Amino acid sequence: MLSVSLGGAAEFTITADACTGTALGPGKSCNVTVQYAPTTAGQSMATFAANGKRPPASASITLTGTGASTGTQTFSYTGAAQTFTVPAGVTQITVDVVGAGIDLTANGLGEKVTATLPVTSGETLQIYVGGAGGLADGSGGFNGGGRGCSACDGAGASDIRQGGYSP
């Protein structure tokens, strides 16, 4: 009869165990699934062990995993496109995109959209932070702002582009 154990970092957990309580003979096997779910950046370690009673037998293995760094990056208005390269090991990002507003009144503030996007490590994203609208001079805000009302120009769009970067 086998027993299994896992000790060390809490980021490692047994999610499936077809070995505990199993008697294995020569040439037989069983499976244990261990999940690694890091909560912080850096390396974590745990020890997986399997022990049998007849004949007395044991085996162990050291498990290591490295959590990717997490963080926040803010892009502010520059009047030009900006880029972001997806770090190694990252498969999705969560973004808060806030539209530009009109400088002259609080009534024209842009809206906020939050989304989670699938990405590929090493992929380069194009970031456009829209420019605020202003007086009705026809120029509009950066990235698509146009005439918004009789006394003001519309704010430009804020967006993230994957793949092609055409306006």
C-alpha positions as CSV (number, residue, x, y, z in Angstrom):
1,M,0.0,0.0,0.0
2,L,1.4,3.4,-1.0
3,S,1.1,6.7,0.7
4,V,2.0,10.1,-0.9
5,S,2.8,13.4,0.7
6,L,3.8,16.9,-0.5
7,G,5.6,19.3,1.7
8,G,7.1,22.7,1.2
9,A,5.7,25.8,-0.6
10,A,1.9,26.2,-0.5
11,E,1.9,27.0,-4.3
12,F,2.2,23.2,-4.9
13,T,-0.9,21.1,-4.3
14,I,-2.0,17.6,-5.1
15,T,-5.0,17.8,-7.4
16,A,-5.3,14.1,-8.3
17,D,-4.0,11.0,-6.5
18,A,-4.5,7.5,-7.9
19,C,-1.6,6.1,-5.8
20,T,-2.6,6.4,-2.1
21,G,-3.8,3.0,-0.8
22,T,-2.7,1.2,-4.0
23,A,-0.6,-1.9,-3.9
24,L,1.8,-1.9,-6.8
25,G,3.5,-5.0,-8.2
26,P,6.5,-5.2,-10.5
27,G,6.1,-3.2,-13.7
28,K,3.0,-1.4,-12.4
29,S,2.5,2.3,-12.0
30,C,0.0,4.9,-10.7
31,N,-0.3,8.7,-11.2
32,V,-0.4,11.7,-9.0
33,T,-1.0,15.2,-10.4
34,V,0.6,18.2,-8.7
35,Q,-0.4,21.7,-9.6
36,Y,1.8,24.7,-9.3
37,A,-0.1,28.0,-8.9
38,P,2.3,30.8,-7.9
39,T,1.0,33.8,-6.0
40,T,4.2,35.8,-6.0
41,A,7.2,36.3,-8.3
42,G,10.3,34.1,-7.6
43,Q,11.2,30.5,-7.0
44,S,9.2,28.0,-4.9
45,M,10.2,24.5,-3.8
46,A,8.4,21.5,-2.5
47,T,9.2,17.8,-1.9
48,F,6.9,15.1,-3.2
49,A,7.3,11.6,-1.5
50,A,5.8,8.2,-2.0
51,N,6.2,5.5,0.6
52,G,5.3,1.8,0.5
53,K,5.1,-0.7,3.3
54,R,6.1,-4.0,1.6
55,P,8.9,-4.2,1.0
56,P,9.8,-1.0,2.7
57,A,10.3,1.4,-0.2
58,S,10.3,5.2,-0.7
59,A,11.0,7.7,-3.4
60,S,11.0,11.5,-3.3
61,I,11.6,14.3,-5.8
62,T,12.2,18.0,-5.3
63,L,9.8,20.2,-7.3
64,T,10.7,23.8,-8.2
65,G,8.7,26.5,-9.9
66,T,9.3,30.1,-10.7
67,G,6.4,32.6,-10.6
68,A,6.4,35.4,-13.1
69,S,6.6,38.9,-11.9
70,T,3.3,40.7,-11.7
71,G,2.9,44.4,-11.9
72,T,1.3,47.4,-13.3
73,Q,2.4,49.6,-16.2
74,T,0.7,52.9,-16.9
75,F,0.7,54.6,-20.3
76,S,-0.1,58.3,-20.3
77,Y,-0.9,60.6,-23.2
78,T,2.1,61.4,-25.4
79,G,0.5,62.3,-28.7
80,A,2.1,59.2,-30.4
81,A,1.7,55.4,-30.4
82,Q,3.6,53.5,-27.7
83,T,4.6,49.9,-27.4
84,F,4.5,47.1,-24.8
85,T,6.3,43.8,-25.1
86,V,4.6,40.9,-23.3
87,P,7.0,39.4,-20.7
88,A,8.0,35.7,-20.9
89,G,5.5,33.3,-19.4
90,V,2.6,35.8,-19.6
91,T,-0.5,34.5,-21.5
92,Q,-3.0,37.1,-20.6
93,I,-3.1,40.7,-19.4
94,T,-5.8,42.7,-17.7
95,V,-6.1,46.3,-18.9
96,D,-8.0,49.4,-17.8
97,V,-8.4,51.7,-20.7
98,V,-9.7,55.2,-20.0
99,G,-10.8,57.5,-22.8
100,A,-9.7,61.1,-23.0
101,G,-12.0,63.9,-22.0
102,I,-12.5,67.5,-22.9
103,D,-10.2,69.8,-21.0
104,L,-12.7,72.6,-20.7
105,T,-15.5,70.9,-18.7
106,A,-16.0,67.9,-16.4
107,N,-19.0,66.9,-18.5
108,G,-16.7,65.5,-21.3
109,L,-14.6,63.0,-19.3
110,G,-13.9,59.7,-21.0
111,E,-15.3,56.3,-20.0
112,K,-13.3,53.4,-18.5
113,V,-13.3,49.9,-19.9
114,T,-11.6,46.9,-18.2
115,A,-10.8,43.7,-20.1
116,T,-8.6,40.6,-20.0
117,L,-6.8,39.9,-23.2
118,P,-5.1,36.7,-24.3
119,V,-1.5,37.5,-25.3
120,T,1.6,35.7,-26.4
121,S,5.0,36.0,-24.7
122,G,7.3,38.3,-26.7
123,E,4.3,39.8,-28.6
124,T,4.5,43.6,-29.1
125,L,1.3,45.5,-28.5
126,Q,0.6,49.0,-29.8
127,I,-0.8,51.4,-27.2
128,Y,-2.8,54.5,-28.2
129,V,-3.7,56.9,-25.4
130,G,-6.3,59.3,-26.9
131,G,-5.8,63.1,-26.6
132,A,-8.3,65.3,-25.0
133,G,-10.6,67.4,-27.1
134,G,-10.6,71.1,-26.9
135,L,-11.9,74.3,-28.5
136,A,-13.7,73.9,-31.9
137,D,-10.7,74.4,-34.1
138,G,-11.2,71.2,-36.1
139,S,-8.1,69.4,-34.8
140,G,-9.8,67.0,-32.3
141,G,-7.9,64.9,-29.9
142,F,-5.0,62.5,-30.9
143,N,-6.2,59.1,-32.3
144,G,-9.4,60.0,-34.0
145,G,-11.0,62.9,-32.2
146,G,-13.3,65.0,-34.4
147,R,-15.8,67.8,-34.1
148,G,-17.9,66.8,-31.0
149,C,-20.3,69.8,-30.6
150,S,-20.7,73.4,-31.7
151,A,-18.1,74.7,-29.2
152,C,-15.7,71.7,-28.8
153,D,-13.8,69.0,-30.6
154,G,-14.1,65.4,-29.6
155,A,-11.5,63.4,-27.7
156,G,-9.4,60.8,-29.4
157,A,-9.8,57.1,-28.7
158,S,-7.7,55.0,-26.3
159,D,-7.0,51.5,-27.5
160,I,-4.6,48.5,-27.6
161,R,-3.8,46.9,-30.9
162,Q,-2.5,43.3,-31.5
163,G,-1.0,42.3,-34.8
164,G,-1.6,45.0,-37.4
165,Y,-1.1,48.6,-36.3
166,S,-3.0,50.6,-38.9
167,P,-5.0,53.5,-37.6
